[in-house]
């Protein structure tokens, strides 16, 4: 039976909870047989809301769809106020600390979901909870080869995409297939130059003290690099550090690969880091850092090789490089399109939707203009918040 028919018959129902803990049992059960990402897992989002979201005035709204009483999908949302508190916008929870926003979808129900019915159900929830606009960014265009249930003709392609690499168990074969012999030779030469400074080793943190030390280095290195470009370091606030620390220490306590941190060490100094996690057979390269004094030796690329190799050894199906089209991503991986979706609920929401789309179109125009984008980058380096 199609889900729209189930909705009419009462076999399909949607409810919403304001606290992730209220639906923890359904959430964890759904994770056992669902399509999703690290950024839709219960541990990730409940921790983020505890450390970051609640203190910043974001109210969780976890939408759970059930079929015949069993959880079928979950959309973790957060409500925030805009326009002086007169506008309520629902976005994916923690969307500015994640790389994509898929939701969780039970594997056997994707083919039966009717997007129009799902949108009608969301609008109904929006009315009950005082939402003016659902502003859902960075939604995968496809899940398992099917159009994402939230995507329709009104959806627009996101300004940024992710880049993803299908993995095989044999890293050496993959490396030779993806990177040219000249690229491999150049990286070996750079690694030798690093070795002239001191012994080079790669280490994955296996205890909390090491993990938190690497995390502090990552935050400091990213801060130094982003200060020079005028872009704020989103990992610097103490609430974000507490959230990431909890993810690392919990994974270590559980003996899990769900979150981890690697470092490239030259002598006794950390010269590059990688924060990453494995969830739903997808290895997420969440964020990284390098020390500027050895940037010419490409310590990030050297460390990346080892992280990709570990992902292969762990049996991951895909290596997800996350948002953006930096050279080190495009050299390895292929583009996966993300979509932005707006669902207005009220008249104010329809007005806000037009404003949101106009702003995104302006950003897209600037990004696609080399001259204008160069101006923005120069202004950022001068400290202007662009």
C-alpha positions in Angstrom: 0.0 0.0 0.0 1.3 3.5 -0.8 2.0 5.7 2.1 -0.6 8.4 1.1 -3.2 5.6 1.2 -1.8 4.5 4.6 -2.1 8.0 5.9 -5.8 8.1 5.0 -6.4 4.7 6.6 -4.5 5.5 9.8 -1.8 2.9 9.2 0.7 5.7 8.6 1.1 8.4 11.3 3.5 11.2 12.0 4.2 12.7 15.4 6.8 15.2 16.7 8.8 15.4 20.0 10.6 18.4 21.5 13.3 16.3 23.2 15.5 13.7 21.4 15.3 11.5 24.5 11.5 11.2 24.0 12.1 9.2 20.8 15.4 7.6 21.6 14.0 4.0 21.4 12.4 4.6 18.0 15.5 6.5 16.8 18.0 3.8 17.7 15.7 1.1 16.3 15.4 2.9 13.0 19.2 3.3 12.8 19.6 -0.5 12.7 18.0 -0.7 9.2 18.0 2.8 7.7 19.6 5.0 5.2 21.2 8.0 6.9 24.5 9.6 7.8 26.6 10.3 10.9 24.7 13.6 11.1 21.4 12.0 11.7 22.4 9.6 14.4 20.9 9.8 17.9 24.3 10.2 19.6 25.4 13.0 17.3 22.2 15.1 17.5 21.2 14.5 21.1 24.7 15.6 22.2 24.7 18.6 19.9 21.3 19.8 21.2 22.5 19.4 24.8 25.8 21.2 24.3 25.1 23.7 21.5 21.5 24.0 20.4 19.6 24.5 23.6 22.0 27.2 24.8 21.6 29.1 21.5 17.8 29.1 21.8 17.2 26.3 19.3 14.2 24.1 20.1 14.4 20.5 18.9 11.5 19.1 16.9 12.0 15.5 16.1 9.5 14.3 13.4 8.9 10.5 13.5 6.8 8.7 10.8 5.5 5.3 11.8 3.8 2.6 9.7 1.6 0.1 11.5 3.1 1.3 14.8 6.8 0.8 13.8 9.2 3.7 13.0 9.6 4.3 9.3 11.5 7.6 9.0 12.8 10.4 11.2 13.4 14.1 10.4 15.5 15.8 13.2 14.6 19.4 13.1 15.4 22.5 15.1 13.2 25.6 15.5 14.8 29.0 15.5 13.5 32.6 15.6 14.2 35.2 13.0 13.1 38.8 12.1 13.2 39.9 15.7 11.4 36.8 17.0 8.4 37.3 14.7 9.3 34.4 12.4 9.8 30.7 13.3 11.9 28.7 10.9 12.4 24.9 11.0 15.8 23.7 9.8 17.6 20.4 10.2 19.0 20.2 13.7 22.7 21.0 13.8 22.7 21.8 10.1 25.6 24.3 10.4 27.8 21.7 12.1 27.0 18.9 9.6 27.9 18.2 6.0 24.5 17.1 4.7 21.0 16.5 6.0 19.4 13.3 4.8 17.0 12.3 7.6 16.6 8.6 8.5 14.6 6.4 6.1 13.9 2.7 6.7 15.2 0.7 3.7 12.0 -1.0 2.8 9.7 2.1 2.7 11.5 4.5 0.3 9.7 3.2 -2.8 6.3 3.8 -1.2 6.7 7.4 0.0 4.7 10.0 -1.8 6.5 13.3 -1.5 3.3 15.4 -1.7 1.7 13.5 1.2 4.9 14.0 3.2 4.8 17.7 2.6 1.2 17.9 3.6 2.0 16.1 6.8 4.9 18.5 7.5 2.6 21.5 6.9 0.1 20.1 9.4 2.9 19.7 12.0 4.1 23.2 11.1 0.7 24.7 11.9 0.5 22.8 15.3 4.0 24.1 16.3 3.8 27.6 15.1 6.3 27.2 12.2 6.2 29.7 9.4 8.8 28.1 7.1 10.6 24.8 6.7 14.1 25.8 5.4 15.8 22.5 4.7 19.3 22.8 3.3 21.8 20.3 1.9 19.4 17.4 1.3 20.9 14.6 -0.8 19.2 14.6 -4.3 19.1 10.8 -4.1 19.1 8.0 -1.6 20.0 4.6 -2.8 19.4 5.6 -6.4 16.0 7.0 -5.7 14.9 10.7 -5.5 14.9 11.9 -1.9 11.3 11.9 -0.6 11.5 15.7 0.2 12.9 16.7 -3.2 10.4 17.9 -5.9 10.4 20.2 -8.9 10.4 23.3 -6.7 13.7 22.2 -5.0 16.9 24.0 -6.0 20.4 22.8 -6.2 22.5 23.8 -3.1 25.3 26.2 -3.5 27.7 23.5 -2.3 27.9 19.8 -3.1 29.6 16.9 -1.4 32.2 14.7 -3.0 32.2 11.0 -2.4 34.4 8.0 -3.3 33.3 4.4 -3.6 35.7 2.3 -1.6 37.1 -1.2 -2.1 39.0 -3.2 0.5 42.4 -2.9 -1.3 43.5 0.7 -0.8 46.6 0.3 -3.0 44.5 -0.7 -6.0 42.1 2.2 -5.3 45.0 4.7 -4.9 46.5 3.7 -8.2 43.1 3.9 -9.9 42.3 7.4 -8.6 45.6 9.2 -8.5 48.1 9.3 -11.3 51.6 8.0 -11.0 53.0 11.6 -11.1 50.6 12.7 -8.3 51.7 9.7 -6.2 55.4 10.4 -6.9 55.0 14.1 -5.9 53.4 13.2 -2.6 56.2 10.7 -1.8 58.7 13.5 -2.4 56.9 15.8 -0.1 56.7 13.1 2.6 60.5 12.7 2.3 60.9 16.5 2.8 58.8 16.3 6.0 61.1 13.5 7.1 64.0 15.8 6.9 62.5 17.9 9.7 61.9 14.9 11.9 60.5 11.3 12.0 57.0 11.2 10.5 54.3 9.0 11.9 50.5 8.7 11.7 48.5 8.2 14.9 44.9 7.5 15.5 44.0 8.6 19.1 43.2 5.5 21.2 42.7 7.3 24.5 40.7 10.3 25.6 43.8 12.4 26.6 45.4 12.0 23.1 42.1 12.6 21.3 41.3 15.8 23.2 44.9 17.0 22.6 44.6 16.4 18.9 41.2 18.1 18.9 42.7 21.2 20.6 45.4 21.2 17.9 42.8 20.9 15.1 40.8 23.9 16.5 44.0 26.0 16.9 45.3 25.2 13.4 41.9 25.8 11.7 41.6 29.1 13.6 45.0 30.3 12.4 44.2 29.3 8.8 40.7 30.8 8.7 41.8 34.0 10.4 44.0 34.7 7.4 41.0 34.3 5.1 38.5 36.2 7.3 36.2 33.2 7.8 35.1 32.5 11.4 36.2 29.2 13.0 33.0 27.5 13.7 34.8 24.9 16.0 36.3 27.5 18.3 33.3 28.2 20.7 33.5 26.2 23.9 30.1 24.7 23.4 31.2 23.2 20.1 34.4 21.9 21.6 32.4 20.2 24.4 30.1 18.5 21.8 33.0 17.2 19.7 34.9 16.1 22.9 31.9 14.1 24.0 31.6 12.4 20.5 35.3 11.4 20.7 35.3 10.2 24.3 32.0 8.2 23.9 33.3 6.5 20.8 36.5 5.5 22.6 34.5 4.3 25.7 32.2 2.2 23.4 35.2 0.9 21.3 33.4 2.3 18.3 34.5 3.7 15.0 31.6 6.2 14.9 34.0 9.1 15.6 37.8 9.3 15.6 40.7 11.7 15.2 44.0 11.1 13.4 47.2 13.1 13.4 50.3 13.4 11.3 53.2 14.0 13.7 56.6 15.2 12.7 59.1 14.8 15.5 57.0 15.7 18.5 54.7 18.2 16.7 51.3 17.6 15.2 51.3 19.0 11.7 47.9 17.8 10.4 44.7 16.3 11.9 41.6 14.6 10.5 38.3 14.3 12.4 36.1 11.6 11.0 33.5 9.0 11.7 31.9 5.8 10.3 28.1 5.4 10.2 25.8 3.5 7.9 28.7 2.1 5.9 29.7 5.7 5.0 33.0 7.1 6.3 32.6 10.8 6.8 35.8 13.0 6.7 34.3 15.6 8.9 37.0 18.3 9.1 40.8 18.6 9.0 43.6 21.0 9.7 47.3 21.6 8.8 50.1 23.5 10.3 51.0 26.5 8.0 54.7 26.2 8.5 54.8 22.9 6.6 51.9 23.6 4.1 54.3 23.3 1.1 54.8 19.6 2.1 51.1 18.8 1.9 50.8 17.2 5.3 47.0 17.1 4.9 47.2 15.1 1.7 49.7 12.7 3.3 47.4 12.1 6.3 44.4 11.8 4.0 45.9 8.8 2.3 46.2 7.0 5.6 42.6 7.9 6.6 41.2 6.6 3.3 43.3 3.4 3.8 41.8 3.0 7.2 38.3 3.5 5.9 38.9 0.7 3.4 40.2 -1.6 6.1 37.1 -0.9 8.2 34.9 -2.0 5.4 33.2 1.3 4.6 31.4 1.4 1.3 31.9 5.1 0.7 34.3 7.8 1.7 32.5 11.1 2.1 34.7 14.2 1.8 31.9 16.5 2.8 30.9 19.9 1.5 33.0 21.9 -0.9 35.0 21.4 -4.1 38.6 21.8 -2.8 41.3 20.3 -4.9 42.1 17.5 -2.5 38.5 16.3 -2.8 38.0 16.6 -6.5 41.2 14.8 -7.1 39.8 11.7 -5.4 36.0 11.8 -5.6 32.9 12.5 -7.6 30.3 15.2 -7.0 27.0 14.3 -5.3 24.3 16.9 -5.7 22.5 18.4 -2.7 19.3 20.3 -2.8 17.7 23.1 -0.8 14.0 22.8 0.0 11.6 25.4 1.3 8.1 24.5 2.5 6.1 27.6 3.6 3.4 27.2 6.1 2.1 30.7 6.7 1.9 33.9 4.7 5.0 35.2 6.6 6.6 31.9 5.6 5.9 32.5 1.9 7.5 36.0 2.2 10.5 34.5 4.0 10.8 31.8 1.3 11.2 34.5 -1.4 13.8 36.3 0.7 15.8 33.1 1.3 15.7 32.2 -2.4 16.8 35.7 -3.4 19.7 35.5 -1.0 20.8 32.1 -2.2 20.6 33.2 -5.9 22.7 36.2 -5.1 25.3 34.0 -3.4 25.3 31.7 -6.4 25.8 34.6 -8.8 28.7 35.8 -6.8 30.3 32.4 -6.4 30.0 31.8 -10.2 31.7 35.1 -11.0 35.5 34.8 -10.6 35.8 38.5 -10.4 33.1 39.0 -7.7 34.3 35.9 -5.7 37.8 37.2 -5.7 36.6 40.6 -4.3 34.6 38.7 -1.5 37.7 36.7 -0.6 39.8 39.9 -0.3 37.2 41.6 1.9 37.1 38.5 4.1 40.8 38.7 4.6 40.3 42.3 5.7 38.0 41.0 8.4 34.6 41.9 6.9 31.9 39.2 7.8 31.0 38.1 4.3 
